[in-house]
């Protein structure tokens, strides 16, 4: 859905052809989510089917242009106003990996977490460096400011996301340690309880069956 509405947003600025849309989409998002021409034209075909875009003639080079329709503009602005739905979150590979590792014998889940933490921190450092470059380009005025501001927002979202992922990995490791300690305590408590149960009959037999007589 984000590609669909992203293309509508670009077409609202004027008619464009497929390769041009791909280039502008990647420029606006810093190539974070690269597209291929096939994806673009498949999406355009669906948008045309739904009446949201229409062929808009050709440019001087013979490229087929697409233009947004009134229905497309309505759809686009409703998308801007509509919060992103979080009731069906996208599948996250890292979450699935840890969930599978927990229930798989022989997997060192702490090693999995440590390897991911190193990769996450490196990604955070890379994003932070790119953010500094984007800010420098904006402040110097030597770039297309609109695209660089859009790229900056994407970068900052990625930085916040990796920071949250690093915190979650730390939390997961701590959680596993606490659960391991709890499991060890339970394992130790079971034999102790069993010993107490088996010792109880012997104590009972050793106890006097009648109270001693009171001497006068």
ABEGO torsion letter per residue (X at the ends): XAAAAAAAAAAAAEBBBAAAAAAAAAAAAGGABBBBAAAAAAAAAAAAAAGABBBAEBBAAGBBBBBBBAAAAAAAAAAAABBBBAABBBBBAAAAAAAAAAABBGBBAAAAAAAAAAAAAAAAAAAAAAAAAAAAAAAAGABBAAAAAAAAAAAAAAAAAAAAAAAAAAAAAAAAAAAAAAAAAAAAAAAAAAAAAAAAAAAAAABBABBBBBBX
